[in-house]
Amino acid sequence: MSELTAVVHDAAEVVVAEGTQTPLQRVEDAAVAVEDGRVVAVGPTDEVVREYPPENARYTVDASGRSVVPGFVDSHTHACFAGDRSDEFEAKLRGKTYQEIMAEGGGILRTVRATREASDDELLADLLSHLDTMLSHGTTTVEVKSGYGLDTETELRMLDAVRRADEQHPVDVVATFMGAHAVPEGRDADDYVEEVVSEQLPAVETQGVAEFCDVFCEEGVFSVDQSRRVLEAGIEHGLTPKVHAEEFVHLGGAKLAVEVGAASADHLLQATETDVQTLVAADVTPVFLPGTAFTLDTEYADARAFLDAGAHVAVATDFNPNCYSQSMPFAVALACTGMKLTPAEALVAATEGGARALNREGGLGTLREGAPADLVVLDAPSYRHIPYNVGVNPVAAVLKGGDVVHV
């Protein structure tokens, strides 16, 4: 027999948030009822509570005067790492570029050294701490990449930390293998790609610790041909491709994403009109990471071109030591101010769009009937306050599968 898990009632609005190409669906003076972890009713409070009495629910949430939105789906992060690079942030403010910092031994390779030195328990504890912060800001599903190991042992240790975090934390954690994140110090790129293909990927498949395979297709990192080799090998080992594409230089990563059937192409600051049309035609989800443009002080990606072409876009944090923000509300705000998305477009991109980028079906990122009951109650009367009241955490409560997991 079904259990009435939760009733959230008397909300100023409930945002269903389904489909970036349709007007935002919302219900005023509304309630949400949850049974067995899924939404069973969304509608006017009087109607919902008549059929689903709050006194019969395990959790009752009075959302009077507040907005209820779907839990955020953060579809691109590098949240498993060790070490601190705050001094590099200061260096960038003094004029050094990301590439210059990497050439001096900083950047990704600095984090690699710290991550290799960290214990398994330290990696897990740091990741759980980041997940706590993400949850408090409304994230209920997050993708986490490896890629700060750059050797088989550490990559597997990172992915194991991701697995254990998923088991222990309310946030659903989706694992991506990204051994091809950078070329290790003192290594030839072709030689390292061979290691990724012949050693790391078979080990990842054997351990069963990842769902996706990503690669940094970028000038001075991995060429299109090298990236293709990694992604095609990943497919052979049961992993769905993702691509860091067209971030600093237009190299051809977006086209590669289409060729290999990637779930998403991410960054896309240098994408061309041809890239737009090609990705949209192939239904590859474009993932935009405005926090990276903000922290690097670069131009923002042209998300509007993708929306105008009919794409279902995603917005994510890209949380990592070089873009140190775990907040999806901040990413939504930057999507509005930096990429000129409307609040409705940005919210859907941060929820349903993120679910698309992770190949999640069944309504994740929405509050339609039958969807997973991942809800965020905002301490605000409208979803528009997410980008409008920037710089504060707008989250009053978070429900995961109908359970209250943060207040």
C-alpha positions as CSV (number, residue, x, y, z in Angstrom):
1,M,0.0,0.0,0.0
2,S,1.3,3.4,-0.9
3,E,2.5,5.7,1.9
4,L,1.7,9.4,1.8
5,T,5.3,10.7,2.3
6,A,4.8,14.4,2.2
7,V,2.4,17.3,1.6
8,V,3.7,20.7,0.9
9,H,0.8,23.2,1.0
10,D,-0.2,26.8,0.7
11,A,2.7,27.7,-1.5
12,A,2.6,31.1,-3.3
13,E,3.5,29.1,-6.4
14,V,4.7,25.6,-7.4
15,V,6.8,25.7,-10.5
16,V,6.5,22.5,-12.6
17,A,9.4,23.7,-14.8
18,E,9.1,21.2,-17.7
19,G,10.6,22.0,-21.1
20,T,12.9,24.9,-22.0
21,Q,11.0,25.5,-25.2
22,T,7.6,26.0,-23.6
23,P,6.2,28.7,-21.3
24,L,7.1,28.0,-17.6
25,Q,4.4,25.9,-16.0
26,R,3.4,27.1,-12.5
27,V,0.5,26.9,-10.2
28,E,-0.5,29.6,-7.7
29,D,-1.7,29.0,-4.1
30,A,-0.6,25.4,-4.6
31,A,0.3,22.2,-3.0
32,V,2.3,19.1,-3.8
33,A,1.6,15.6,-2.5
34,V,4.2,12.8,-2.5
35,E,3.7,9.1,-2.3
36,D,6.5,6.5,-2.2
37,G,9.1,9.2,-3.3
38,R,7.2,10.5,-6.3
39,V,4.8,13.4,-7.0
40,V,1.2,12.2,-7.1
41,A,-0.5,15.6,-7.2
42,V,0.2,19.2,-8.0
43,G,-2.5,21.8,-7.9
44,P,-4.5,24.3,-5.9
45,T,-4.0,23.7,-2.2
46,D,-7.7,23.1,-1.5
47,E,-8.0,20.3,-4.1
48,V,-4.7,18.6,-3.1
49,V,-5.2,18.5,0.6
50,R,-8.8,17.3,0.2
51,E,-7.5,14.2,-1.5
52,Y,-4.2,14.0,0.4
53,P,-4.8,15.2,4.0
54,P,-1.6,16.6,5.5
55,E,-2.2,14.9,8.8
56,N,-1.8,11.5,7.1
57,A,1.7,12.4,5.8
58,R,5.0,11.6,7.3
59,Y,6.1,15.2,6.5
60,T,4.0,18.3,6.3
61,V,5.5,21.5,5.1
62,D,3.7,24.8,5.3
63,A,5.0,26.8,2.3
64,S,2.8,29.9,2.9
65,G,4.1,32.8,0.9
66,R,6.9,30.8,-0.6
67,S,7.8,29.4,-4.0
68,V,8.4,25.7,-4.6
69,V,10.7,24.6,-7.4
70,P,12.2,21.3,-8.5
71,G,15.5,20.3,-6.9
72,F,18.5,21.6,-8.9
73,V,20.3,19.1,-11.1
74,D,24.0,20.1,-11.3
75,S,25.2,18.2,-14.4
76,H,28.9,19.3,-14.4
77,T,31.2,19.4,-11.4
78,H,34.7,18.3,-10.4
79,A,33.8,18.1,-6.8
80,C,36.2,15.4,-5.8
81,F,39.6,16.8,-5.1
82,A,42.1,17.8,-2.5
83,G,44.1,21.0,-1.9
84,D,43.5,24.7,-2.2
85,R,44.2,27.1,-5.1
86,S,42.9,30.4,-3.7
87,D,46.2,32.0,-4.3
88,E,45.8,31.3,-8.1
89,F,42.5,33.3,-7.9
90,E,44.5,36.2,-6.7
91,A,47.2,35.6,-9.4
92,K,44.5,35.8,-12.1
93,L,43.3,39.1,-10.6
94,R,46.9,40.4,-11.1
95,G,46.7,39.5,-14.8
96,K,47.9,35.9,-15.1
97,T,46.0,33.7,-17.5
98,Y,44.7,30.2,-16.8
99,Q,47.2,28.8,-19.3
100,E,50.1,30.7,-17.8
101,I,49.3,29.4,-14.3
102,M,49.2,25.8,-15.7
103,A,52.6,26.3,-17.4
104,E,54.0,27.3,-14.0
105,G,52.9,24.0,-12.5
106,G,49.6,25.3,-11.1
107,G,46.1,24.6,-12.3
108,I,44.9,21.1,-12.7
109,L,48.3,19.5,-12.2
110,R,48.7,21.2,-8.8
111,T,45.4,19.7,-7.7
112,V,46.5,16.3,-9.1
113,R,49.5,16.4,-6.8
114,A,47.4,17.2,-3.8
115,T,44.7,14.6,-4.7
116,R,47.3,11.8,-5.1
117,E,48.7,12.6,-1.6
118,A,45.2,12.6,0.1
119,S,43.9,9.5,1.8
120,D,40.7,7.8,0.8
121,D,39.0,9.1,3.9
122,E,40.2,12.6,3.2
123,L,38.8,12.5,-0.3
124,L,35.5,11.2,0.9
125,A,35.2,13.7,3.8
126,D,36.0,16.7,1.5
127,L,33.4,15.5,-1.1
128,L,30.7,15.0,1.6
129,S,31.4,18.5,2.8
130,H,30.9,19.9,-0.7
131,L,27.7,17.9,-1.0
132,D,26.4,19.4,2.2
133,T,26.9,22.8,0.8
134,M,25.3,21.9,-2.5
135,L,22.3,20.4,-0.7
136,S,21.8,23.5,1.4
137,H,21.6,25.5,-1.8
138,G,19.0,23.2,-3.3
139,T,21.0,20.7,-5.4
140,T,19.4,17.2,-5.2
141,T,21.3,15.5,-8.0
142,V,24.9,16.2,-9.0
143,E,27.4,14.8,-11.5
144,V,31.0,14.4,-10.2
145,K,34.0,13.8,-12.4
146,S,37.3,12.1,-11.6
147,G,40.3,13.6,-13.4
148,Y,42.6,14.8,-10.6
149,G,44.4,11.4,-10.4
150,L,45.7,11.0,-13.9
151,D,46.8,7.5,-13.0
152,T,44.8,4.3,-12.6
153,E,45.1,4.0,-8.9
154,T,44.1,7.6,-8.0
155,E,41.3,7.7,-10.7
156,L,39.8,4.6,-9.1
157,R,40.2,6.0,-5.6
158,M,38.4,9.1,-6.7
159,L,35.6,7.2,-8.3
160,D,35.3,5.0,-5.2
161,A,34.9,8.2,-3.1
162,V,32.1,9.3,-5.4
163,R,30.4,5.9,-5.1
164,R,30.6,6.0,-1.3
165,A,29.4,9.6,-1.2
166,D,26.4,8.5,-3.3
167,E,25.6,5.8,-0.8
168,Q,26.0,8.0,2.3
169,H,24.5,11.4,1.2
170,P,20.9,12.4,0.4
171,V,22.1,14.0,-2.8
172,D,22.1,11.6,-5.8
173,V,25.7,11.5,-7.1
174,V,26.4,10.5,-10.7
175,A,30.0,9.4,-11.5
176,T,31.9,10.4,-14.6
177,F,35.4,9.0,-15.4
178,M,37.7,11.8,-16.7
179,G,41.1,10.4,-16.8
180,A,41.7,12.5,-19.9
181,H,41.5,15.8,-17.9
182,A,45.1,16.8,-18.4
183,V,48.4,15.4,-19.5
184,P,50.5,14.4,-16.4
185,E,53.7,16.1,-15.8
186,G,56.6,14.7,-17.8
187,R,54.3,12.6,-20.1
188,D,53.6,12.7,-23.8
189,A,50.0,13.2,-24.7
190,D,49.8,10.2,-27.1
191,D,51.5,8.0,-24.5
192,Y,49.1,9.1,-21.8
193,V,46.1,8.5,-24.0
194,E,47.3,5.0,-24.6
195,E,47.3,4.5,-20.8
196,V,43.8,5.9,-20.4
197,V,42.5,3.6,-23.2
198,S,44.4,0.4,-22.4
199,E,44.7,0.5,-18.6
200,Q,42.4,3.1,-16.9
201,L,39.2,2.4,-18.8
202,P,39.3,-1.4,-18.4
203,A,39.9,-0.9,-14.7
204,V,36.9,1.5,-14.4
205,E,34.7,-1.0,-16.2
206,T,35.9,-3.8,-14.0
207,Q,35.1,-1.8,-10.8
208,G,31.8,-0.6,-12.2
209,V,32.3,2.9,-10.7
210,A,31.3,5.3,-13.5
211,E,28.4,6.0,-15.9
212,F,30.0,8.6,-18.2
213,C,33.4,9.2,-19.8
214,D,34.5,12.8,-20.4
215,V,37.6,14.4,-22.0
216,F,39.1,17.9,-22.1
217,C,39.2,18.5,-25.9
218,E,41.3,21.6,-26.0
219,E,44.3,23.1,-27.6
220,G,47.4,22.1,-25.6
221,V,45.5,19.3,-23.8
222,F,43.9,16.6,-25.9
223,S,43.3,17.0,-29.7
224,V,40.2,16.0,-31.4
225,D,41.7,12.7,-32.6
226,Q,43.1,11.9,-29.1
227,S,39.7,12.8,-27.6
228,R,37.9,10.6,-30.1
229,R,40.1,7.7,-29.2
230,V,39.3,8.1,-25.5
231,L,35.6,8.5,-26.0
232,E,35.3,5.6,-28.4
233,A,37.2,3.4,-26.0
234,G,34.9,4.5,-23.2
235,I,31.9,3.4,-25.3
236,E,33.5,0.0,-25.7
237,H,33.7,-0.2,-21.9
238,G,30.1,0.8,-21.4
239,L,30.5,4.5,-20.6
240,T,28.4,7.2,-22.3
241,P,30.5,10.1,-23.7
242,K,30.6,13.7,-22.6
243,V,32.9,16.4,-24.0
244,H,34.5,19.5,-22.6
245,A,34.2,21.4,-26.0
246,E,35.1,24.7,-27.5
247,E,36.0,26.4,-24.2
248,F,39.2,28.5,-25.0
249,V,39.8,27.7,-28.6
250,H,37.5,26.4,-31.3
251,L,39.0,22.9,-31.9
252,G,36.1,20.7,-33.1
253,G,34.9,19.3,-29.8
254,A,31.3,20.0,-30.5
255,K,31.4,18.1,-33.8
256,L,33.1,15.3,-32.0
257,A,30.4,15.2,-29.4
258,V,27.9,14.6,-32.2
259,E,30.1,12.0,-33.9
260,V,30.3,9.8,-30.8
261,G,26.7,10.3,-29.6
262,A,27.6,12.3,-26.5
263,A,25.0,13.0,-23.8
264,S,26.3,16.6,-23.6
265,A,28.8,19.1,-24.9
266,D,30.0,21.4,-22.1
267,H,31.4,25.0,-22.0
268,L,30.9,26.0,-25.6
269,L,32.2,29.6,-25.3
270,Q,33.8,29.4,-28.7
271,A,30.9,27.5,-30.4
272,T,30.0,28.6,-34.0
273,E,26.6,28.8,-35.6
274,T,27.4,25.5,-37.4
275,D,28.1,23.9,-34.0
276,V,24.8,25.2,-32.7
277,Q,22.9,23.6,-35.6
278,T,24.8,20.4,-35.5
279,L,24.4,19.9,-31.7
280,V,20.7,20.7,-31.9
281,A,20.0,18.4,-34.8
282,A,21.8,15.5,-33.0
283,D,20.0,16.3,-29.7
284,V,23.2,16.6,-27.8
285,T,22.5,18.7,-24.7
286,P,24.6,21.9,-24.5
287,V,25.7,22.5,-20.9
288,F,26.6,26.1,-20.0
289,L,28.9,26.9,-17.1
290,P,28.6,30.7,-16.5
291,G,30.6,30.4,-13.2
292,T,33.7,29.6,-15.1
293,A,33.4,32.6,-17.3
294,F,32.8,34.7,-14.2
295,T,35.9,33.4,-12.3
296,L,38.1,33.6,-15.4
297,D,36.6,37.0,-16.4
298,T,36.0,35.9,-20.0
299,E,33.1,36.3,-22.4
300,Y,30.1,34.2,-21.6
301,A,28.8,31.5,-24.0
302,D,26.0,32.3,-26.4
303,A,23.2,30.3,-24.8
304,R,20.6,32.4,-26.6
305,A,21.8,31.0,-30.0
306,F,21.1,27.5,-28.8
307,L,17.7,28.4,-27.3
308,D,16.7,30.2,-30.5
309,A,17.7,27.1,-32.5
310,G,15.4,24.9,-30.4
311,A,17.9,23.3,-27.9
312,H,17.0,22.1,-24.5
313,V,20.0,23.7,-22.6
314,A,21.5,23.0,-19.2
315,V,23.2,25.2,-16.7
316,A,25.6,23.8,-14.1
317,T,28.2,25.1,-11.6
318,D,31.4,23.5,-12.9
319,F,32.4,23.5,-9.2
320,N,36.2,22.9,-9.1
321,P,39.3,24.5,-7.5
322,N,39.3,27.0,-10.3
323,C,35.6,27.8,-10.1
324,Y,34.9,27.5,-6.4
325,S,31.1,27.8,-6.2
326,Q,28.8,25.0,-5.2
327,S,25.7,27.2,-5.6
328,M,23.2,26.4,-8.3
329,P,21.3,29.6,-7.4
330,F,24.4,31.6,-8.2
331,A,24.8,29.7,-11.5
332,V,21.2,30.6,-12.3
333,A,21.9,34.3,-11.5
334,L,24.9,34.3,-13.8
335,A,23.0,32.6,-16.5
336,C,20.6,35.6,-16.4
337,T,23.1,38.4,-16.0
338,G,25.9,37.0,-18.1
339,M,24.1,34.9,-20.8
340,K,20.8,36.9,-20.8
341,L,18.5,34.0,-20.1
342,T,15.2,34.9,-18.5
343,P,14.7,33.6,-14.9
344,A,12.3,31.0,-16.3
345,E,14.8,29.8,-18.9
346,A,17.6,29.6,-16.4
347,L,15.6,27.7,-13.8
348,V,14.5,25.1,-16.3
349,A,18.1,24.8,-17.6
350,A,19.2,24.2,-14.0
351,T,16.6,21.5,-13.3
352,E,15.1,19.7,-16.3
353,G,18.0,20.7,-18.5
354,G,20.5,19.2,-16.1
355,A,18.5,16.0,-16.1
356,R,18.7,15.8,-19.9
357,A,22.4,16.3,-19.8
358,L,22.6,13.2,-17.5
359,N,20.2,11.1,-19.7
360,R,17.8,11.0,-16.8
361,E,14.2,10.3,-17.8
362,G,11.1,9.9,-15.7
363,G,10.6,13.6,-14.9
364,L,13.7,14.3,-12.9
365,G,14.1,18.1,-12.7
366,T,10.4,18.7,-12.9
367,L,7.4,18.6,-10.4
368,R,5.0,17.0,-12.8
369,E,2.9,14.0,-11.5
370,G,5.0,10.9,-11.5
371,A,8.3,12.7,-11.2
372,P,10.8,12.1,-8.4
373,A,9.7,14.2,-5.5
374,D,12.9,16.4,-5.2
375,L,11.6,19.8,-4.1
376,V,13.1,23.1,-3.0
377,V,11.1,25.5,-0.9
378,L,12.4,29.0,-1.5
379,D,12.3,31.7,1.2
380,A,10.8,33.9,-1.5
381,P,7.4,34.4,-3.2
382,S,8.6,33.7,-6.7
383,Y,11.3,31.7,-8.5
384,R,12.4,35.1,-10.0
385,H,14.0,35.8,-6.7
386,I,16.7,33.2,-7.4
387,P,18.6,35.6,-9.8
388,Y,16.9,38.8,-8.5
389,N,18.1,38.5,-4.8
390,V,21.6,37.5,-5.8
391,G,24.4,36.8,-3.3
392,V,22.2,35.1,-0.7
393,N,21.0,31.5,-0.3
394,P,17.3,31.5,-1.1
395,V,16.6,28.0,0.1
396,A,14.4,27.4,3.1
397,A,14.0,23.6,2.9
398,V,14.9,20.7,0.6
399,L,12.9,17.5,0.1
400,K,14.6,14.5,-1.5
401,G,12.2,11.8,-2.6
402,G,9.6,13.5,-0.4
403,D,11.8,13.3,2.7
404,V,12.8,16.6,4.4
405,V,16.6,16.5,4.1
406,H,17.5,20.1,4.8
407,V,15.9,23.0,6.7
